Amino acid sequence: MGGRTTGPLTLPPGSLEVLRRLAAEASPREACGLLFGEALDVTEVTSIRNVADGRSEFVMDPEELFVVLSSREDVLGSWHSHPRSTADLSEADLTGPPRGWVQVVVGTNGVAGYAATDHTVLTVVERP
Ligand SMILES: [Zn+2]
């Protein structure tokens, strides 16, 4: 994290606790899922099975992903966890997710958001 910060990216009440719990349950593997909503307002957070072999990466279950992506039009982006590192984007995070997707990373130092187009750091807050 660092550099220019904008946002905030807002999440539904209770989301941060849900993300931290899912991250803890998946550890030492990464947890991952999708964010739904519009612009910088996330209305729903879901979990998708991580089918990656390694511990320091995630690959969303292609079948689950297909079902969700073909049934919803409000996908805003993705989230995943870094069980043993900070919430900074990794090399894979910079190139992996589809362009136009907001990203949220649950790291050892907190939760960070990243803008879709230029990966600008977004403050992540819960709506009251
Ligand atoms: Zn990552």
Backbone and ligand atoms as CSV (ligand in chain L), in Angstrom:
chain,resi,resn,atom,element,x,y,z
A,1,MET,N,N,0.851,-1.180,0.000
A,1,MET,CA,C,0.000,0.000,0.000
A,1,MET,C,C,0.886,1.227,0.000
A,2,GLY,N,N,0.347,2.359,-0.280
A,2,GLY,CA,C,1.169,3.559,-0.351
A,2,GLY,C,C,0.836,4.299,-1.609
A,3,GLY,N,N,1.392,5.489,-1.740
A,3,GLY,CA,C,1.058,6.299,-2.893
A,3,GLY,C,C,-0.300,6.921,-2.730
A,4,ARG,N,N,-0.932,7.217,-3.826
A,4,ARG,CA,C,-2.202,7.918,-3.819
A,4,ARG,C,C,-3.300,7.025,-3.256
A,5,THR,N,N,-4.126,7.582,-2.405
A,5,THR,CA,C,-5.249,6.842,-1.846
A,5,THR,C,C,-6.538,7.563,-2.178
A,6,THR,N,N,-7.512,6.829,-2.620
A,6,THR,CA,C,-8.798,7.427,-2.914
A,6,THR,C,C,-9.897,6.505,-2.424
A,7,GLY,N,N,-11.083,6.726,-2.873
A,7,GLY,CA,C,-12.197,5.917,-2.412
A,7,GLY,C,C,-13.143,6.779,-1.605
A,8,PRO,N,N,-13.776,6.281,-0.581
A,8,PRO,CA,C,-13.609,4.917,-0.101
A,8,PRO,C,C,-14.434,3.911,-0.908
A,9,LEU,N,N,-13.991,2.669,-0.823
A,9,LEU,CA,C,-14.782,1.538,-1.308
A,9,LEU,C,C,-15.641,1.125,-0.127
A,10,THR,N,N,-16.953,1.136,-0.292
A,10,THR,CA,C,-17.807,0.832,0.855
A,10,THR,C,C,-18.364,-0.586,0.763
A,11,LEU,N,N,-18.408,-1.242,1.922
A,11,LEU,CA,C,-18.906,-2.620,2.029
A,11,LEU,C,C,-20.137,-2.650,2.932
A,12,PRO,N,N,-21.005,-3.668,2.754
A,12,PRO,CA,C,-22.150,-3.800,3.650
A,12,PRO,C,C,-21.681,-4.036,5.084
A,13,PRO,N,N,-22.495,-3.650,6.068
A,13,PRO,CA,C,-22.142,-3.863,7.476
A,13,PRO,C,C,-21.787,-5.326,7.751
A,14,GLY,N,N,-20.721,-5.540,8.499
A,14,GLY,CA,C,-20.333,-6.899,8.883
A,14,GLY,C,C,-19.409,-7.588,7.885
A,15,SER,N,N,-19.192,-6.960,6.729
A,15,SER,CA,C,-18.402,-7.624,5.677
A,15,SER,C,C,-16.957,-7.872,6.069
A,16,LEU,N,N,-16.363,-6.907,6.773
A,16,LEU,CA,C,-14.939,-7.060,7.115
A,16,LEU,C,C,-14.737,-8.270,8.014
A,17,GLU,N,N,-15.662,-8.475,8.948
A,17,GLU,CA,C,-15.553,-9.628,9.829
A,17,GLU,C,C,-15.714,-10.925,9.028
A,18,VAL,N,N,-16.635,-10.927,8.077
A,18,VAL,CA,C,-16.842,-12.110,7.232
A,18,VAL,C,C,-15.579,-12.414,6.428
A,19,LEU,N,N,-14.994,-11.382,5.832
A,19,LEU,CA,C,-13.782,-11.583,5.024
A,19,LEU,C,C,-12.636,-12.106,5.887
A,20,ARG,N,N,-12.473,-11.540,7.080
A,20,ARG,CA,C,-11.391,-11.994,7.974
A,20,ARG,C,C,-11.618,-13.436,8.410
A,21,ARG,N,N,-12.877,-13.805,8.653
A,21,ARG,CA,C,-13.174,-15.171,9.073
A,21,ARG,C,C,-12.904,-16.162,7.944
A,22,LEU,N,N,-13.355,-15.821,6.725
A,22,LEU,CA,C,-13.117,-16.694,5.576
A,22,LEU,C,C,-11.614,-16.840,5.331
A,23,ALA,N,N,-10.870,-15.746,5.506
A,23,ALA,CA,C,-9.422,-15.783,5.307
A,23,ALA,C,C,-8.775,-16.687,6.347
A,24,ALA,N,N,-9.227,-16.585,7.595
A,24,ALA,CA,C,-8.656,-17.392,8.675
A,24,ALA,C,C,-8.965,-18.874,8.464
A,25,GLU,N,N,-10.188,-19.164,8.015
A,25,GLU,CA,C,-10.583,-20.550,7.797
A,25,GLU,C,C,-9.789,-21.200,6.664
A,26,ALA,N,N,-9.446,-20.413,5.651
A,26,ALA,CA,C,-8.728,-20.961,4.488
A,26,ALA,C,C,-7.227,-21.077,4.741
A,27,SER,N,N,-6.715,-20.287,5.673
A,27,SER,CA,C,-5.282,-20.246,5.946
A,27,SER,C,C,-4.740,-21.636,6.268
A,28,PRO,N,N,-3.563,-22.069,5.776
A,28,PRO,CA,C,-2.565,-21.228,5.104
A,28,PRO,C,C,-2.810,-21.011,3.613
A,29,ARG,N,N,-3.936,-21.558,3.098
A,29,ARG,CA,C,-4.236,-21.268,1.707
A,29,ARG,C,C,-4.953,-19.931,1.614
A,30,GLU,N,N,-4.996,-19.385,0.411
A,30,GLU,CA,C,-5.693,-18.128,0.211
A,30,GLU,C,C,-7.190,-18.384,0.055
A,31,ALA,N,N,-7.992,-17.477,0.587
A,31,ALA,CA,C,-9.432,-17.490,0.350
A,31,ALA,C,C,-9.708,-16.526,-0.799
A,32,CYS,N,N,-10.809,-16.745,-1.513
A,32,CYS,CA,C,-11.114,-15.832,-2.610
A,32,CYS,C,C,-12.614,-15.799,-2.862
A,33,GLY,N,N,-13.044,-14.787,-3.565
A,33,GLY,CA,C,-14.461,-14.653,-3.872
A,33,GLY,C,C,-14.721,-13.433,-4.716
A,34,LEU,N,N,-16.004,-13.150,-4.871
A,34,LEU,CA,C,-16.403,-12.040,-5.738
A,34,LEU,C,C,-17.078,-10.933,-4.948
A,35,LEU,N,N,-17.023,-9.737,-5.521
A,35,LEU,CA,C,-17.697,-8.570,-4.977
A,35,LEU,C,C,-18.752,-8.138,-5.980
A,36,PHE,N,N,-19.958,-7.870,-5.478
A,36,PHE,CA,C,-21.017,-7.387,-6.349
A,36,PHE,C,C,-21.388,-5.976,-5.933
A,37,GLY,N,N,-21.889,-5.198,-6.869
A,37,GLY,CA,C,-22.295,-3.849,-6.545
A,37,GLY,C,C,-22.145,-2.940,-7.738
A,38,GLU,N,N,-21.947,-1.659,-7.430
A,38,GLU,CA,C,-21.845,-0.671,-8.493
A,38,GLU,C,C,-20.874,0.414,-8.070
A,39,ALA,N,N,-20.043,0.830,-9.007
A,39,ALA,CA,C,-19.052,1.879,-8.761
A,39,ALA,C,C,-18.178,1.495,-7.569
A,40,LEU,N,N,-18.216,2.274,-6.484
A,40,LEU,CA,C,-17.384,1.952,-5.325
A,40,LEU,C,C,-18.227,1.459,-4.152
A,41,ASP,N,N,-19.446,1.024,-4.450
A,41,ASP,CA,C,-20.321,0.511,-3.396
A,41,ASP,C,C,-20.554,-0.981,-3.582
A,42,VAL,N,N,-19.958,-1.776,-2.702
A,42,VAL,CA,C,-20.151,-3.229,-2.739
A,42,VAL,C,C,-21.444,-3.550,-2.005
A,43,THR,N,N,-22.332,-4.304,-2.660
A,43,THR,CA,C,-23.598,-4.651,-2.014
A,43,THR,C,C,-23.591,-6.084,-1.500
A,44,GLU,N,N,-22.671,-6.913,-2.012
A,44,GLU,CA,C,-22.642,-8.319,-1.613
A,44,GLU,C,C,-21.241,-8.878,-1.799
A,45,VAL,N,N,-20.828,-9.711,-0.853
A,45,VAL,CA,C,-19.525,-10.377,-0.901
A,45,VAL,C,C,-19.769,-11.870,-0.869
A,46,THR,N,N,-19.197,-12.616,-1.816
A,46,THR,CA,C,-19.377,-14.067,-1.791
A,46,THR,C,C,-18.032,-14.776,-1.797
A,47,SER,N,N,-18.066,-16.036,-1.408
A,47,SER,CA,C,-16.871,-16.855,-1.362
A,47,SER,C,C,-16.901,-17.841,-2.526
A,48,ILE,N,N,-15.765,-18.029,-3.166
A,48,ILE,CA,C,-15.636,-19.016,-4.252
A,48,ILE,C,C,-14.501,-19.955,-3.856
A,49,ARG,N,N,-14.656,-21.231,-4.174
A,49,ARG,CA,C,-13.649,-22.219,-3.802
A,49,ARG,C,C,-12.329,-21.938,-4.529
A,50,ASN,N,N,-11.239,-21.969,-3.779
A,50,ASN,CA,C,-9.901,-21.798,-4.358
A,50,ASN,C,C,-9.372,-23.165,-4.776
A,51,VAL,N,N,-9.125,-23.359,-6.079
A,51,VAL,CA,C,-8.667,-24.655,-6.561
A,51,VAL,C,C,-7.181,-24.638,-6.932
A,52,ALA,N,N,-6.470,-23.595,-6.489
A,52,ALA,CA,C,-5.033,-23.510,-6.796
A,52,ALA,C,C,-4.261,-24.598,-6.057
A,53,ASP,N,N,-3.180,-25.052,-6.650
A,53,ASP,CA,C,-2.323,-26.054,-6.011
A,53,ASP,C,C,-1.455,-25.420,-4.935
A,54,GLY,N,N,-0.927,-24.268,-5.244
A,54,GLY,CA,C,0.029,-23.636,-4.345
A,54,GLY,C,C,-0.647,-22.876,-3.221
A,55,ARG,N,N,0.151,-22.477,-2.254
A,55,ARG,CA,C,-0.385,-21.753,-1.106
A,55,ARG,C,C,-0.388,-20.242,-1.317
A,56,SER,N,N,0.459,-19.760,-2.209
A,56,SER,CA,C,0.566,-18.315,-2.351
A,56,SER,C,C,-0.097,-17.842,-3.641
A,57,GLU,N,N,-1.241,-18.426,-3.926
A,57,GLU,CA,C,-1.995,-17.980,-5.082
A,57,GLU,C,C,-3.432,-18.438,-4.924
A,58,PHE,N,N,-4.274,-17.944,-5.807
A,58,PHE,CA,C,-5.635,-18.444,-5.808
A,58,PHE,C,C,-6.110,-18.581,-7.242
A,59,VAL,N,N,-6.939,-19.606,-7.453
A,59,VAL,CA,C,-7.615,-19.809,-8.729
A,59,VAL,C,C,-9.050,-20.136,-8.380
A,60,MET,N,N,-9.965,-19.274,-8.780
A,60,MET,CA,C,-11.361,-19.529,-8.458
A,60,MET,C,C,-11.861,-20.740,-9.229
A,61,ASP,N,N,-12.632,-21.578,-8.552
A,61,ASP,CA,C,-13.223,-22.760,-9.163
A,61,ASP,C,C,-13.944,-22.330,-10.454
A,62,PRO,N,N,-13.494,-22.823,-11.610
A,62,PRO,CA,C,-14.044,-22.362,-12.892
A,62,PRO,C,C,-15.532,-22.621,-13.043
A,63,GLU,N,N,-16.007,-23.725,-12.490
A,63,GLU,CA,C,-17.431,-24.028,-12.630
A,63,GLU,C,C,-18.285,-23.084,-11.802
A,64,GLU,N,N,-17.848,-22.862,-10.543
A,64,GLU,CA,C,-18.578,-21.925,-9.688
A,64,GLU,C,C,-18.584,-20.537,-10.308
A,65,LEU,N,N,-17.401,-20.152,-10.819
A,65,LEU,CA,C,-17.244,-18.822,-11.402
A,65,LEU,C,C,-18.157,-18.658,-12.609
A,66,PHE,N,N,-18.216,-19.692,-13.438
A,66,PHE,CA,C,-19.040,-19.629,-14.644
A,66,PHE,C,C,-20.510,-19.440,-14.287
A,67,VAL,N,N,-20.965,-20.207,-13.287
A,67,VAL,CA,C,-22.368,-20.112,-12.885
A,67,VAL,C,C,-22.693,-18.693,-12.428
A,68,VAL,N,N,-21.802,-18.128,-11.601
A,68,VAL,CA,C,-22.058,-16.787,-11.077
A,68,VAL,C,C,-21.996,-15.741,-12.192
A,69,LEU,N,N,-20.947,-15.820,-13.013
A,69,LEU,CA,C,-20.766,-14.784,-14.027
A,69,LEU,C,C,-21.844,-14.833,-15.102
A,70,SER,N,N,-22.443,-16.015,-15.311
A,70,SER,CA,C,-23.474,-16.097,-16.334
A,70,SER,C,C,-24.854,-15.782,-15.784
A,71,SER,N,N,-24.947,-15.610,-14.465
A,71,SER,CA,C,-26.261,-15.348,-13.888
A,71,SER,C,C,-26.386,-13.946,-13.297
A,72,ARG,N,N,-25.263,-13.219,-13.213
A,72,ARG,CA,C,-25.339,-11.888,-12.610
A,72,ARG,C,C,-24.617,-10.867,-13.467
A,73,GLU,N,N,-25.133,-9.663,-13.425
A,73,GLU,CA,C,-24.519,-8.597,-14.224
A,73,GLU,C,C,-23.914,-7.516,-13.350
A,74,ASP,N,N,-23.899,-7.753,-12.036
A,74,ASP,CA,C,-23.402,-6.696,-11.150
A,74,ASP,C,C,-22.086,-7.078,-10.471
A,75,VAL,N,N,-21.283,-7.903,-11.158
A,75,VAL,CA,C,-19.972,-8.242,-10.595
A,75,VAL,C,C,-19.085,-7.001,-10.636
A,76,LEU,N,N,-18.571,-6.661,-9.475
A,76,LEU,CA,C,-17.763,-5.446,-9.361
A,76,LEU,C,C,-16.278,-5.780,-9.318
A,77,GLY,N,N,-15.969,-6.960,-8.802
A,77,GLY,CA,C,-14.562,-7.317,-8.696
A,77,GLY,C,C,-14.370,-8.565,-7.878
A,78,SER,N,N,-13.162,-8.721,-7.349
A,78,SER,CA,C,-12.843,-9.923,-6.592
A,78,SER,C,C,-12.118,-9.555,-5.302
A,79,TRP,N,N,-12.105,-10.515,-4.383
A,79,TRP,CA,C,-11.327,-10.335,-3.157
A,79,TRP,C,C,-10.555,-11.616,-2.930
A,80,HIS,N,N,-9.446,-11.529,-2.243
A,80,HIS,CA,C,-8.714,-12.727,-1.819
A,80,HIS,C,C,-7.856,-12.384,-0.624
A,81,SER,N,N,-7.297,-13.422,-0.013
A,81,SER,CA,C,-6.508,-13.194,1.197
A,81,SER,C,C,-5.032,-13.475,0.948
A,82,HIS,N,N,-4.207,-12.837,1.751
A,82,HIS,CA,C,-2.764,-13.100,1.812
A,82,HIS,C,C,-2.480,-13.574,3.232
A,83,PRO,N,N,-2.519,-14.903,3.470
A,83,PRO,CA,C,-2.397,-15.412,4.841
A,83,PRO,C,C,-1.079,-15.072,5.517
A,84,ARG,N,N,-0.027,-14.894,4.730
A,84,ARG,CA,C,1.279,-14.670,5.345
A,84,ARG,C,C,1.973,-13.397,4.855
A,85,SER,N,N,1.236,-12.527,4.195
A,85,SER,CA,C,1.867,-11.280,3.756
A,85,SER,C,C,0.867,-10.133,3.821
A,86,THR,N,N,1.377,-8.943,3.591
A,86,THR,CA,C,0.553,-7.746,3.711
A,86,THR,C,C,-0.465,-7.673,2.570
A,87,ALA,N,N,-1.330,-6.683,2.661
A,87,ALA,CA,C,-2.428,-6.554,1.693
A,87,ALA,C,C,-1.994,-5.883,0.395
A,88,ASP,N,N,-0.692,-5.755,0.168
A,88,ASP,CA,C,-0.227,-5.188,-1.099
A,88,ASP,C,C,-0.523,-6.156,-2.236
A,89,LEU,N,N,-0.738,-5.613,-3.438
A,89,LEU,CA,C,-0.969,-6.468,-4.600
A,89,LEU,C,C,0.325,-7.164,-4.988
A,90,SER,N,N,0.227,-8.463,-5.275
A,90,SER,CA,C,1.383,-9.207,-5.755
A,90,SER,C,C,1.499,-9.018,-7.263
A,91,GLU,N,N,2.576,-9.505,-7.829
A,91,GLU,CA,C,2.761,-9.458,-9.284
A,91,GLU,C,C,1.562,-10.105,-9.971
A,92,ALA,N,N,1.133,-11.257,-9.457
A,92,ALA,CA,C,0.002,-11.977,-10.056
A,92,ALA,C,C,-1.292,-11.173,-9.936
A,93,ASP,N,N,-1.431,-10.439,-8.828
A,93,ASP,CA,C,-2.649,-9.645,-8.628
A,93,ASP,C,C,-2.735,-8.487,-9.612
A,94,LEU,N,N,-1.570,-8.002,-10.066
A,94,LEU,CA,C,-1.555,-6.878,-10.997
A,94,LEU,C,C,-1.981,-7.302,-12.396
A,95,THR,N,N,-1.761,-8.568,-12.720
A,95,THR,CA,C,-2.023,-9.012,-14.087
A,95,THR,C,C,-3.142,-10.046,-14.186
A,96,GLY,N,N,-3.463,-10.719,-13.058
A,96,GLY,CA,C,-4.393,-11.839,-13.122
A,96,GLY,C,C,-5.854,-11.493,-13.343
A,97,PRO,N,N,-6.456,-10.717,-12.430
A,97,PRO,CA,C,-7.896,-10.467,-12.515
A,97,PRO,C,C,-8.258,-9.688,-13.787
A,98,PRO,N,N,-9.492,-9.866,-14.252
A,98,PRO,CA,C,-9.926,-9.134,-15.446
A,98,PRO,C,C,-9.787,-7.625,-15.253
A,99,ARG,N,N,-9.383,-6.919,-16.280
A,99,ARG,CA,C,-9.324,-5.463,-16.195
A,99,ARG,C,C,-10.727,-4.937,-15.965
A,100,GLY,N,N,-10.843,-3.923,-15.133
A,100,GLY,CA,C,-12.165,-3.405,-14.832
A,100,GLY,C,C,-12.727,-3.950,-13.529
A,101,TRP,N,N,-11.998,-4.860,-12.905
A,101,TRP,CA,C,-12.439,-5.394,-11.622
A,101,TRP,C,C,-11.727,-4.683,-10.467
A,102,VAL,N,N,-12.526,-4.222,-9.523
A,102,VAL,CA,C,-11.990,-3.739,-8.260
A,102,VAL,C,C,-11.423,-4.937,-7.507
A,103,GLN,N,N,-10.366,-4.725,-6.722
A,103,GLN,CA,C,-9.831,-5.824,-5.918
A,103,GLN,C,C,-9.783,-5.437,-4.442
A,104,VAL,N,N,-10.065,-6.420,-3.602
A,104,VAL,CA,C,-9.905,-6.262,-2.161
A,104,VAL,C,C,-8.986,-7.377,-1.687
A,105,VAL,N,N,-7.973,-7.011,-0.898
A,105,VAL,CA,C,-7.038,-8.005,-0.382
A,105,VAL,C,C,-7.056,-7.965,1.144
A,106,VAL,N,N,-7.239,-9.147,1.758
A,106,VAL,CA,C,-7.193,-9.277,3.208
A,106,VAL,C,C,-5.791,-9.750,3.565
A,107,GLY,N,N,-4.972,-8.867,4.104
A,107,GLY,CA,C,-3.590,-9.203,4.421
A,107,GLY,C,C,-3.335,-9.223,5.903
A,108,THR,N,N,-2.094,-9.489,6.267
A,108,THR,CA,C,-1.744,-9.571,7.680
A,108,THR,C,C,-1.792,-8.206,8.358
A,109,ASN,N,N,-1.796,-7.136,7.551
A,109,ASN,CA,C,-1.801,-5.780,8.123
A,109,ASN,C,C,-3.136,-5.081,7.928
A,110,GLY,N,N,-4.154,-5.830,7.516
A,110,GLY,CA,C,-5.455,-5.210,7.332
A,110,GLY,C,C,-6.037,-5.511,5.972
A,111,VAL,N,N,-7.062,-4.744,5.628
A,111,VAL,CA,C,-7.782,-4.957,4.375
A,111,VAL,C,C,-7.570,-3.746,3.476
A,112,ALA,N,N,-7.181,-3.977,2.231
A,112,ALA,CA,C,-6.956,-2.884,1.294
A,112,ALA,C,C,-7.772,-3.091,0.032
A,113,GLY,N,N,-8.169,-1.982,-0.570
A,113,GLY,CA,C,-8.892,-2.041,-1.834
A,113,GLY,C,C,-8.052,-1.416,-2.932
A,114,TYR,N,N,-8.310,-1.831,-4.160
A,114,TYR,CA,C,-7.561,-1.316,-5.297
A,114,TYR,C,C,-8.508,-1.013,-6.442
A,115,ALA,N,N,-8.345,0.171,-7.014
A,115,ALA,CA,C,-9.207,0.595,-8.111
A,115,ALA,C,C,-9.012,-0.297,-9.332
A,116,ALA,N,N,-10.084,-0.412,-10.119
A,116,ALA,CA,C,-10.088,-1.334,-11.242
A,116,ALA,C,C,-9.060,-0.973,-12.313
A,117,THR,N,N,-9.009,0.262,-12.663
A,117,THR,CA,C,-8.232,0.616,-13.846
A,117,THR,C,C,-6.751,0.798,-13.577
A,118,ASP,N,N,-6.414,1.472,-12.484
A,118,ASP,CA,C,-5.004,1.816,-12.278
A,118,ASP,C,C,-4.434,1.302,-10.951
A,119,HIS,N,N,-5.199,0.453,-10.259
A,119,HIS,CA,C,-4.739,-0.127,-9.008
A,119,HIS,C,C,-4.455,0.899,-7.919
A,120,THR,N,N,-5.047,2.087,-8.046
A,120,THR,CA,C,-4.938,3.071,-6.978
A,120,THR,C,C,-5.495,2.472,-5.689
A,121,VAL,N,N,-4.824,2.745,-4.568
A,121,VAL,CA,C,-5.284,2.215,-3.284
A,121,VAL,C,C,-6.587,2.889,-2.872
A,122,LEU,N,N,-7.551,2.068,-2.476
A,122,LEU,CA,C,-8.846,2.572,-2.017
A,122,LEU,C,C,-9.008,2.268,-0.535
A,123,THR,N,N,-9.382,3.260,0.231
A,123,THR,CA,C,-9.740,2.999,1.613
A,123,THR,C,C,-10.981,2.104,1.623
A,124,VAL,N,N,-10.989,1.096,2.483
A,124,VAL,CA,C,-12.148,0.194,2.565
A,124,VAL,C,C,-12.884,0.454,3.868
A,125,VAL,N,N,-14.162,0.801,3.767
A,125,VAL,CA,C,-14.963,1.053,4.965
A,125,VAL,C,C,-16.295,0.326,4.866
A,126,GLU,N,N,-16.854,0.023,6.015
A,126,GLU,CA,C,-18.200,-0.562,6.047
A,126,GLU,C,C,-19.216,0.557,6.132
A,127,ARG,N,N,-20.323,0.369,5.437
A,127,ARG,CA,C,-21.416,1.340,5.598
A,127,ARG,C,C,-22.067,1.086,6.954
A,128,PRO,N,N,-22.549,2.161,7.590
A,128,PRO,CA,C,-23.187,1.979,8.893
A,128,PRO,C,C,-24.503,1.200,8.765
L,1,ZN,ZN,ZN,-2.761,-11.574,-3.908
